[in-house]
Each structure stands twice: as C-alpha cells, then as structure tokens.
Amino acid sequence: MYLMLKLHTDLFLGLPGYLFLGLMGLLLVASLVSGVVVYTPFMRKLDFATVRAERSRRLKWLDLHNLLGIVTLAWVLVVGVTGVINTLALPILMLWQGGQLAEMTAPYKDAPPLQRLGSLDAALATARRAAPDMEVSFVGFP
C-alpha cells in the first residue's frame, strides 16, 4: 500500500512530484471548465438530459454521450479540485515550518537536546487550559 500511496501522491519524486500532479489537476479542472463554456451554447436548444431516440442512431449515441459527460462532470470536477487542494498541503506545511515554526523555536536553536521528552497528553491539556474555547485540530512536531 505504501508503494501505491507514494505513486499516487508524488510519483516517487517528493515535492516536484506533488507540484507536477497539482499542475495536472489544474489542467484537468481548466479543461472541464473550458469544455462546459464551449459546449453550453450547443446544448441550450435541448432540455437537460434529452435523448432523441426517435431520430438517427448516431444522434441517439451523441445524446447518450452528452448525458454521460454531464453526469460525470460534477464528480470529476470535485475529484480534480480536491486533488489540487491536497497537493498544496505539503508546500504550505513546508512554508509554515520555515516561517512561523522557525520563529517560534528560534530561542531554543542552540539549546542542548532534551534529556526527557514531554508528554503529548500534557501538552494538549496545557493548550486546552490556555484556550478553553478552542479545539485542537493540529499538533506540529518540529
């Protein structure tokens, strides 16, 4: 499963693979949007999901093709946009680590390593006491 995950998320290329797949997702979304923009004027003459079965066989297959395309469009658009958003997760995390996290940990840069690690549960309890109205959704490990 790890092999499939790495292939699916970054093509075994790390950040360049993420960005390449993000670009491919953007191109997919752009092609879907442009297809809708180009094809909409032709479909205004017909009611939605019309299949002209009484006409020629070729026209019936064209209408079925169009129906399948419009039904598939919504799902593929959601998958494409979600994929683009997911590919932005790693660069955003890297920017956060190089920016805000680096600033927060700067005072401890030259400190010796901890001899005894703290408890994650204790850290979460401290955070909940400091901000009781908020909910912890992310724990960042430097």
Secondary structure, DSSP 8 states (H G I E B T S, - for coil): -HHHHHHHHHTTSSHHHHHHHHHHHHHHHHHHHHHHHHHHHHHTTS-TT---TTS-HHHHHHHHHHHHHHHHHHHHHHHHHHHHHHHTHHHHHHHHIIIIIHHHHGGGTTS---SS---HHHHHHHHHHH-TTS--------
